[in-house]
């Protein structure tokens, strides 16, 4: 399962997880949670900010927008209004367990 470094699945290991019949299937582990509070910086939204523009500014590529979306699950890109405080992860957790089919 090839993945680019900018993929939202990049850090997830490929594992064998049993399906409903107990047959092992190659799959990706589940991403769990967001970065710990000490691995978060905060950004006050300005007009025109998007998850992509913030990812480009803080994470060096707009392709990592999903890290910011994951760190702000109650926000959608269209909810970014000036003055809104957005969490920007500076590190993120590894996968914890396999997915179930």
N, CA, C and O atoms as CSV, one atom per row, in Angstrom:
chain,resi,resn,atom,element,x,y,z
A,1,UNK,N,N,0.840,-1.181,0.000
A,1,UNK,CA,C,0.000,0.000,0.000
A,1,UNK,C,C,0.883,1.243,0.000
A,1,UNK,O,O,1.155,1.799,1.064
A,2,UNK,N,N,1.331,1.683,-1.153
A,2,UNK,CA,C,2.194,2.861,-1.190
A,2,UNK,C,C,1.420,4.130,-0.839
A,2,UNK,O,O,0.270,4.304,-1.243
A,3,UNK,N,N,2.071,5.012,-0.080
A,3,UNK,CA,C,1.482,6.283,0.314
A,3,UNK,C,C,2.553,7.355,0.235
A,3,UNK,O,O,3.713,7.100,0.559
A,4,UNK,N,N,2.173,8.554,-0.195
A,4,UNK,CA,C,3.133,9.652,-0.231
A,4,UNK,C,C,3.295,10.226,1.167
A,4,UNK,O,O,2.469,9.970,2.043
A,5,UNK,N,N,4.342,10.994,1.382
A,5,UNK,CA,C,4.608,11.604,2.690
A,5,UNK,C,C,3.509,12.583,3.092
A,5,UNK,O,O,3.338,12.851,4.281
A,6,UNK,N,N,2.765,13.120,2.134
A,6,UNK,CA,C,1.703,14.071,2.444
A,6,UNK,C,C,0.348,13.389,2.649
A,6,UNK,O,O,-0.631,14.061,2.972
A,7,UNK,N,N,0.278,12.093,2.470
A,7,UNK,CA,C,-0.986,11.384,2.627
A,7,UNK,C,C,-1.436,11.405,4.082
A,7,UNK,O,O,-0.602,11.327,4.985
A,8,UNK,N,N,-2.737,11.510,4.324
A,8,UNK,CA,C,-3.248,11.462,5.691
A,8,UNK,C,C,-3.053,10.085,6.297
A,8,UNK,O,O,-3.242,9.907,7.500
A,9,UNK,N,N,-2.679,9.108,5.481
A,9,UNK,CA,C,-2.439,7.751,5.950
A,9,UNK,C,C,-0.952,7.415,6.037
A,9,UNK,O,O,-0.589,6.276,6.333
A,10,UNK,N,N,-0.100,8.389,5.783
A,10,UNK,CA,C,1.341,8.171,5.695
A,10,UNK,C,C,1.939,7.492,6.928
A,10,UNK,O,O,2.766,6.592,6.787
A,11,UNK,N,N,1.545,7.896,8.113
A,11,UNK,CA,C,2.150,7.380,9.341
A,11,UNK,C,C,1.505,6.094,9.846
A,11,UNK,O,O,1.952,5.525,10.841
A,12,UNK,N,N,0.469,5.639,9.176
A,12,UNK,CA,C,-0.225,4.447,9.633
A,12,UNK,C,C,0.450,3.187,9.112
A,12,UNK,O,O,0.764,3.093,7.925
A,13,UNK,N,N,0.674,2.222,9.990
A,13,UNK,CA,C,1.266,0.971,9.525
A,13,UNK,C,C,0.242,0.129,8.775
A,13,UNK,O,O,-0.954,0.189,9.064
A,14,UNK,N,N,0.711,-0.649,7.821
A,14,UNK,CA,C,-0.131,-1.634,7.157
A,14,UNK,C,C,-0.089,-2.892,8.019
A,14,UNK,O,O,0.987,-3.388,8.353
A,15,UNK,N,N,-1.252,-3.397,8.371
A,15,UNK,CA,C,-1.330,-4.549,9.273
A,15,UNK,C,C,-2.271,-5.601,8.696
A,15,UNK,O,O,-3.006,-5.333,7.745
A,16,UNK,N,N,-2.244,-6.773,9.264
A,16,UNK,CA,C,-3.211,-7.820,8.952
A,16,UNK,C,C,-4.264,-7.807,10.048
A,16,UNK,O,O,-3.953,-8.047,11.215
A,17,UNK,N,N,-5.507,-7.528,9.678
A,17,UNK,CA,C,-6.613,-7.512,10.641
A,17,UNK,C,C,-7.668,-8.505,10.174
A,17,UNK,O,O,-7.963,-8.584,8.982
A,18,UNK,N,N,-8.235,-9.260,11.104
A,18,UNK,CA,C,-9.235,-10.249,10.700
A,18,UNK,C,C,-10.549,-9.591,10.280
A,18,UNK,O,O,-11.000,-8.634,10.909
A,19,UNK,N,N,-11.160,-10.113,9.211
A,19,UNK,CA,C,-12.479,-9.637,8.822
A,19,UNK,C,C,-13.525,-10.365,9.674
A,19,UNK,O,O,-13.167,-11.078,10.612
A,20,UNK,N,N,-14.806,-10.194,9.358
A,20,UNK,CA,C,-15.882,-10.792,10.160
A,20,UNK,C,C,-15.804,-12.312,10.211
A,20,UNK,O,O,-16.307,-12.927,11.151
A,21,UNK,N,N,-15.172,-12.926,9.203
A,21,UNK,CA,C,-15.029,-14.385,9.177
A,21,UNK,C,C,-13.697,-14.845,9.765
A,21,UNK,O,O,-13.387,-16.037,9.744
A,22,UNK,N,N,-12.922,-13.920,10.279
A,22,UNK,CA,C,-11.638,-14.268,10.870
A,22,UNK,C,C,-10.499,-14.378,9.880
A,22,UNK,O,O,-9.394,-14.769,10.255
A,23,UNK,N,N,-10.745,-14.038,8.613
A,23,UNK,CA,C,-9.716,-14.101,7.581
A,23,UNK,C,C,-8.860,-12.836,7.647
A,23,UNK,O,O,-9.404,-11.734,7.579
A,24,UNK,N,N,-7.534,-12.964,7.778
A,24,UNK,CA,C,-6.676,-11.774,7.834
A,24,UNK,C,C,-6.716,-10.996,6.515
A,24,UNK,O,O,-6.617,-11.582,5.436
A,25,UNK,N,N,-6.860,-9.693,6.612
A,25,UNK,CA,C,-6.873,-8.792,5.446
A,25,UNK,C,C,-5.866,-7.689,5.681
A,25,UNK,O,O,-5.755,-7.175,6.794
A,26,UNK,N,N,-5.118,-7.311,4.632
A,26,UNK,CA,C,-4.194,-6.179,4.726
A,26,UNK,C,C,-5.014,-4.905,4.817
A,26,UNK,O,O,-5.920,-4.685,4.013
A,27,UNK,N,N,-4.703,-4.079,5.781
A,27,UNK,CA,C,-5.421,-2.831,5.980
A,27,UNK,C,C,-4.515,-1.836,6.699
A,27,UNK,O,O,-3.405,-2.175,7.109
A,28,UNK,N,N,-4.992,-0.631,6.842
A,28,UNK,CA,C,-4.270,0.389,7.595
A,28,UNK,C,C,-4.801,0.440,9.014
A,28,UNK,O,O,-5.998,0.261,9.239
A,29,UNK,N,N,-3.929,0.682,9.962
A,29,UNK,CA,C,-4.360,0.863,11.344
A,29,UNK,C,C,-5.183,2.141,11.431
A,29,UNK,O,O,-5.095,3.003,10.557
A,30,UNK,N,N,-5.975,2.260,12.477
A,30,UNK,CA,C,-6.825,3.432,12.666
A,30,UNK,C,C,-6.016,4.558,13.307
A,30,UNK,O,O,-5.240,4.328,14.234
A,31,UNK,N,N,-6.208,5.780,12.800
A,31,UNK,CA,C,-5.646,6.946,13.472
A,31,UNK,C,C,-6.516,7.236,14.669
A,31,UNK,O,O,-7.741,7.236,14.549
A,32,UNK,N,N,-5.929,7.482,15.808
A,32,UNK,CA,C,-6.691,7.744,17.025
A,32,UNK,C,C,-6.266,9.064,17.632
A,32,UNK,O,O,-5.077,9.321,17.826
A,33,UNK,N,N,-7.243,9.892,17.928
A,33,UNK,CA,C,-6.981,11.110,18.675
A,33,UNK,C,C,-6.206,12.151,17.901
A,33,UNK,O,O,-5.914,11.993,16.716
A,34,UNK,N,N,-5.886,13.201,18.593
A,34,UNK,CA,C,-5.106,14.302,18.030
A,34,UNK,C,C,-3.883,14.498,18.903
A,34,UNK,O,O,-3.683,13.777,19.881
A,35,UNK,N,N,-3.089,15.450,18.556
A,35,UNK,CA,C,-1.867,15.719,19.296
A,35,UNK,C,C,-2.173,16.098,20.740
A,35,UNK,O,O,-3.233,16.646,21.042
A,36,UNK,N,N,-1.233,15.799,21.622
A,36,UNK,CA,C,-1.404,16.171,23.020
A,36,UNK,C,C,-1.339,17.696,23.148
A,36,UNK,O,O,-0.781,18.365,22.278
A,37,UNK,N,N,-1.899,18.245,24.220
A,37,UNK,CA,C,-1.928,19.705,24.376
A,37,UNK,C,C,-0.558,20.372,24.303
A,37,UNK,O,O,-0.461,21.519,23.867
A,38,UNK,N,N,0.503,19.682,24.719
A,38,UNK,CA,C,1.828,20.291,24.643
A,38,UNK,C,C,2.405,20.227,23.228
A,38,UNK,O,O,3.486,20.759,22.977
A,39,UNK,N,N,1.695,19.580,22.303
A,39,UNK,CA,C,2.130,19.514,20.908
A,39,UNK,C,C,1.163,20.298,20.018
A,39,UNK,O,O,0.993,19.985,18.839
A,40,UNK,N,N,0.534,21.319,20.599
A,40,UNK,CA,C,-0.436,22.151,19.879
A,40,UNK,C,C,-0.020,23.615,20.002
A,40,UNK,O,O,0.367,24.074,21.077
A,41,UNK,N,N,-0.104,24.327,18.908
A,41,UNK,CA,C,-0.001,25.784,18.955
A,41,UNK,C,C,-1.355,26.309,18.519
A,41,UNK,O,O,-2.134,25.571,17.916
A,42,UNK,N,N,-1.646,27.532,18.803
A,42,UNK,CA,C,-2.939,28.099,18.453
A,42,UNK,C,C,-2.773,29.243,17.464
A,42,UNK,O,O,-1.793,29.987,17.498
A,43,UNK,N,N,-3.751,29.359,16.590
A,43,UNK,CA,C,-3.758,30.401,15.571
A,43,UNK,C,C,-5.110,31.091,15.618
A,43,UNK,O,O,-6.150,30.435,15.663
A,44,UNK,N,N,-5.092,32.411,15.608
A,44,UNK,CA,C,-6.327,33.185,15.530
A,44,UNK,C,C,-6.582,33.457,14.055
A,44,UNK,O,O,-5.767,34.079,13.374
A,45,UNK,N,N,-7.715,32.985,13.577
A,45,UNK,CA,C,-8.056,33.067,12.154
A,45,UNK,C,C,-8.177,34.506,11.690
A,45,UNK,O,O,-8.764,35.354,12.362
A,46,UNK,N,N,-7.604,34.757,10.516
A,46,UNK,CA,C,-7.748,36.030,9.813
A,46,UNK,C,C,-8.605,35.792,8.580
A,46,UNK,O,O,-8.782,34.648,8.162
A,47,UNK,N,N,-9.133,36.843,8.001
A,47,UNK,CA,C,-9.946,36.708,6.785
A,47,UNK,C,C,-9.157,35.954,5.720
A,47,UNK,O,O,-7.991,36.256,5.468
A,48,UNK,N,N,-9.802,34.979,5.104
A,48,UNK,CA,C,-9.179,34.223,4.020
A,48,UNK,C,C,-8.440,32.970,4.449
A,48,UNK,O,O,-8.029,32.181,3.599
A,49,UNK,N,N,-8.258,32.764,5.759
A,49,UNK,CA,C,-7.578,31.548,6.218
A,49,UNK,C,C,-8.413,30.311,5.885
A,49,UNK,O,O,-9.640,30.336,5.978
A,50,UNK,N,N,-7.742,29.242,5.499
A,50,UNK,CA,C,-8.361,27.938,5.280
A,50,UNK,C,C,-7.465,26.902,5.945
A,50,UNK,O,O,-6.335,27.210,6.323
A,51,UNK,N,N,-7.963,25.674,6.091
A,51,UNK,CA,C,-7.110,24.624,6.619
A,51,UNK,C,C,-5.881,24.452,5.732
A,51,UNK,O,O,-4.781,24.227,6.235
A,52,UNK,N,N,-6.059,24.557,4.415
A,52,UNK,CA,C,-4.924,24.410,3.499
A,52,UNK,C,C,-3.907,25.536,3.666
A,52,UNK,O,O,-2.703,25.284,3.685
A,53,UNK,N,N,-4.379,26.770,3.787
A,53,UNK,CA,C,-3.426,27.883,3.927
A,53,UNK,C,C,-2.700,27.810,5.269
A,53,UNK,O,O,-1.518,28.145,5.352
A,54,UNK,N,N,-3.402,27.373,6.324
A,54,UNK,CA,C,-2.741,27.228,7.621
A,54,UNK,C,C,-1.731,26.089,7.594
A,54,UNK,O,O,-0.653,26.201,8.179
A,55,UNK,N,N,-2.072,24.994,6.920
A,55,UNK,CA,C,-1.125,23.882,6.793
A,55,UNK,C,C,0.110,24.327,6.017
A,55,UNK,O,O,1.230,23.957,6.368
A,56,UNK,N,N,-0.084,25.105,4.984
A,56,UNK,CA,C,1.059,25.609,4.209
A,56,UNK,C,C,1.938,26.495,5.085
A,56,UNK,O,O,3.164,26.410,5.023
A,57,UNK,N,N,1.323,27.337,5.893
A,57,UNK,CA,C,2.070,28.256,6.759
A,57,UNK,C,C,2.796,27.535,7.893
A,57,UNK,O,O,3.978,27.787,8.128
A,58,UNK,N,N,2.099,26.641,8.599
A,58,UNK,CA,C,2.666,26.025,9.797
A,58,UNK,C,C,3.291,24.648,9.579
A,58,UNK,O,O,4.199,24.258,10.314
A,59,UNK,N,N,2.815,23.910,8.578
A,59,UNK,CA,C,3.286,22.539,8.370
A,59,UNK,C,C,4.059,22.382,7.065
A,59,UNK,O,O,4.439,21.271,6.696
A,60,UNK,N,N,4.289,23.479,6.373
A,60,UNK,CA,C,5.125,23.551,5.167
A,60,UNK,C,C,4.518,22.959,3.902
A,60,UNK,O,O,5.192,22.917,2.873
A,61,UNK,N,N,3.276,22.503,3.942
A,61,UNK,CA,C,2.608,22.045,2.730
A,61,UNK,C,C,1.098,22.068,2.937
A,61,UNK,O,O,0.613,21.642,3.985
A,62,UNK,N,N,0.350,22.560,1.954
A,62,UNK,CA,C,-1.108,22.568,2.099
A,62,UNK,C,C,-1.703,21.166,2.101
A,62,UNK,O,O,-2.844,20.983,2.525
A,63,UNK,N,N,-0.948,20.175,1.635
A,63,UNK,CA,C,-1.448,18.803,1.584
A,63,UNK,C,C,-1.660,18.193,2.973
A,63,UNK,O,O,-2.313,17.157,3.095
A,64,UNK,N,N,-1.123,18.815,4.010
A,64,UNK,CA,C,-1.316,18.314,5.381
A,64,UNK,C,C,-2.484,19.004,6.084
A,64,UNK,O,O,-2.552,19.010,7.313
A,65,UNK,N,N,-3.398,19.581,5.315
A,65,UNK,CA,C,-4.572,20.274,5.869
A,65,UNK,C,C,-5.354,19.379,6.820
A,65,UNK,O,O,-5.918,19.860,7.803
A,66,UNK,N,N,-5.392,18.088,6.536
A,66,UNK,CA,C,-6.184,17.145,7.334
A,66,UNK,C,C,-5.695,17.034,8.772
A,66,UNK,O,O,-6.479,16.693,9.658
A,67,UNK,N,N,-4.411,17.316,9.028
A,67,UNK,CA,C,-3.923,17.309,10.410
A,67,UNK,C,C,-4.598,18.407,11.226
A,67,UNK,O,O,-4.935,18.211,12.394
A,68,UNK,N,N,-4.792,19.559,10.599
A,68,UNK,CA,C,-5.470,20.666,11.275
A,68,UNK,C,C,-6.958,20.351,11.412
A,68,UNK,O,O,-7.557,20.632,12.450
A,69,UNK,N,N,-7.557,19.772,10.377
A,69,UNK,CA,C,-8.973,19.383,10.463
A,69,UNK,C,C,-9.179,18.363,11.579
A,69,UNK,O,O,-10.146,18.463,12.334
A,70,UNK,N,N,-8.276,17.376,11.693
A,70,UNK,CA,C,-8.385,16.377,12.756
A,70,UNK,C,C,-8.232,16.995,14.142
A,70,UNK,O,O,-8.854,16.527,15.096
A,71,UNK,N,N,-7.418,18.033,14.266
A,71,UNK,CA,C,-7.189,18.684,15.554
A,71,UNK,C,C,-8.340,19.621,15.938
A,71,UNK,O,O,-8.409,20.101,17.069
A,72,UNK,N,N,-9.237,19.874,14.986
A,72,UNK,CA,C,-10.366,20.780,15.209
A,72,UNK,C,C,-11.658,20.132,14.716
A,72,UNK,O,O,-12.281,20.629,13.777
A,73,UNK,N,N,-12.065,19.023,15.344
A,73,UNK,CA,C,-13.190,18.249,14.805
A,73,UNK,C,C,-14.530,18.969,14.786
A,73,UNK,O,O,-15.430,18.557,14.054
A,74,UNK,N,N,-14.689,20.021,15.560
A,74,UNK,CA,C,-15.978,20.725,15.554
A,74,UNK,C,C,-16.014,21.840,14.512
A,74,UNK,O,O,-17.036,22.507,14.353
A,75,UNK,N,N,-14.915,22.042,13.811
A,75,UNK,CA,C,-14.858,23.085,12.791
A,75,UNK,C,C,-14.823,22.483,11.396
A,75,UNK,O,O,-14.220,21.433,11.175
A,76,UNK,N,N,-15.463,23.147,10.475
A,76,UNK,CA,C,-15.320,22.835,9.058
A,76,UNK,C,C,-14.591,24.018,8.444
A,76,UNK,O,O,-14.583,25.110,9.011
A,77,UNK,N,N,-13.986,23.804,7.303
A,77,UNK,CA,C,-13.239,24.870,6.642
A,77,UNK,C,C,-14.084,26.139,6.487
A,77,UNK,O,O,-13.564,27.249,6.597
A,78,UNK,N,N,-15.378,25.973,6.235
A,78,UNK,CA,C,-16.252,27.135,6.056
A,78,UNK,C,C,-16.566,27.844,7.365
A,78,UNK,O,O,-17.086,28.960,7.345
A,79,UNK,N,N,-16.259,27.218,8.517
A,79,UNK,CA,C,-16.484,27.826,9.823
A,79,UNK,C,C,-15.347,28.744,10.250
A,79,UNK,O,O,-15.426,29.376,11.304
A,80,UNK,N,N,-14.306,28.826,9.458
A,80,UNK,CA,C,-13.143,29.636,9.844
A,80,UNK,C,C,-13.436,31.107,9.620
A,80,UNK,O,O,-13.246,31.644,8.529
A,81,UNK,N,N,-13.900,31.736,10.676
A,81,UNK,CA,C,-14.207,33.162,10.630
A,81,UNK,C,C,-13.137,33.919,11.414
A,81,UNK,O,O,-12.577,33.382,12.369
A,82,UNK,N,N,-12.851,35.149,11.024
A,82,UNK,CA,C,-11.865,35.933,11.770
A,82,UNK,C,C,-12.168,35.923,13.265
A,82,UNK,O,O,-13.300,36.145,13.694
A,83,UNK,N,N,-11.117,35.660,14.044
A,83,UNK,CA,C,-11.233,35.616,15.491
A,83,UNK,C,C,-11.377,34.206,16.048
A,83,UNK,O,O,-11.156,33.991,17.240
A,84,UNK,N,N,-11.746,33.236,15.200
A,84,UNK,CA,C,-11.840,31.848,15.647
A,84,UNK,C,C,-10.439,31.345,15.991
A,84,UNK,O,O,-9.489,31.599,15.251
A,85,UNK,N,N,-10.309,30.635,17.110
A,85,UNK,CA,C,-9.016,30.070,17.498
A,85,UNK,C,C,-8.949,28.633,16.996
A,85,UNK,O,O,-9.837,27.826,17.271
A,86,UNK,N,N,-7.887,28.321,16.255
A,86,UNK,CA,C,-7.697,27.008,15.652
A,86,UNK,C,C,-6.459,26.359,16.268
A,86,UNK,O,O,-5.421,27.003,16.421
A,87,UNK,N,N,-6.579,25.076,16.620
A,87,UNK,CA,C,-5.430,24.313,17.113
A,87,UNK,C,C,-4.601,23.846,15.920
A,87,UNK,O,O,-5.138,23.310,14.951
A,88,UNK,N,N,-3.294,24.055,16.000
A,88,UNK,CA,C,-2.370,23.614,14.962
A,88,UNK,C,C,-1.436,22.586,15.600
A,88,UNK,O,O,-0.641,22.942,16.470
A,89,UNK,N,N,-1.515,21.313,15.184
A,89,UNK,CA,C,-0.644,20.302,15.786
A,89,UNK,C,C,0.808,20.500,15.360
A,89,UNK,O,O,1.097,20.828,14.209
A,90,UNK,N,N,1.702,20.296,16.303
A,90,UNK,CA,C,3.132,20.341,15.981
A,90,UNK,C,C,3.708,18.930,15.984
A,90,UNK,O,O,4.847,18.717,15.568
A,91,UNK,N,N,2.919,17.969,16.455
A,91,UNK,CA,C,3.251,16.540,16.428
A,91,UNK,C,C,1.920,15.816,16.495
A,91,UNK,O,O,0.917,16.405,16.898
A,92,UNK,N,N,1.894,14.561,16.111
A,92,UNK,CA,C,0.652,13.811,16.136
A,92,UNK,C,C,0.937,12.378,16.540
A,92,UNK,O,O,2.040,11.872,16.332
A,93,UNK,N,N,-0.073,11.720,17.125
A,93,UNK,CA,C,0.129,10.361,17.625
A,93,UNK,C,C,0.193,9.325,16.515
A,93,UNK,O,O,-0.349,9.531,15.430
A,94,UNK,N,N,0.842,8.238,16.784
A,94,UNK,CA,C,0.854,7.112,15.857
A,94,UNK,C,C,-0.444,6.332,16.027
A,94,UNK,O,O,-1.192,6.540,16.983
A,95,UNK,N,N,-0.688,5.453,15.106
A,95,UNK,CA,C,-1.884,4.611,15.186
A,95,UNK,C,C,-1.811,3.722,16.413
A,95,UNK,O,O,-0.719,3.361,16.852
A,96,UNK,N,N,-2.953,3.366,16.970
A,96,UNK,CA,C,-2.969,2.574,18.191
A,96,UNK,C,C,-3.434,1.142,17.999
A,96,UNK,O,O,-2.879,0.235,18.620
A,97,UNK,N,N,-4.432,0.910,17.161
A,97,UNK,CA,C,-4.917,-0.450,17.016
A,97,UNK,C,C,-5.500,-0.652,15.628
A,97,UNK,O,O,-5.672,0.302,14.869
A,98,UNK,N,N,-5.792,-1.866,15.315
A,98,UNK,CA,C,-6.279,-2.180,13.976
A,98,UNK,C,C,-7.749,-1.857,13.808
A,98,UNK,O,O,-8.491,-1.717,14.781
A,99,UNK,N,N,-8.144,-1.745,12.586
A,99,UNK,CA,C,-9.541,-1.495,12.257
A,99,UNK,C,C,-10.278,-2.823,12.191
A,99,UNK,O,O,-9.688,-3.851,11.859
A,100,UNK,N,N,-11.550,-2.801,12.503
A,100,UNK,CA,C,-12.386,-4.002,12.440
A,100,UNK,C,C,-13.282,-3.902,11.210
A,100,UNK,O,O,-13.756,-2.816,10.874
A,101,UNK,N,N,-13.512,-5.014,10.546
A,101,UNK,CA,C,-14.359,-5.024,9.355
A,101,UNK,C,C,-15.786,-5.337,9.708
A,101,UNK,O,O,-16.643,-5.388,8.826
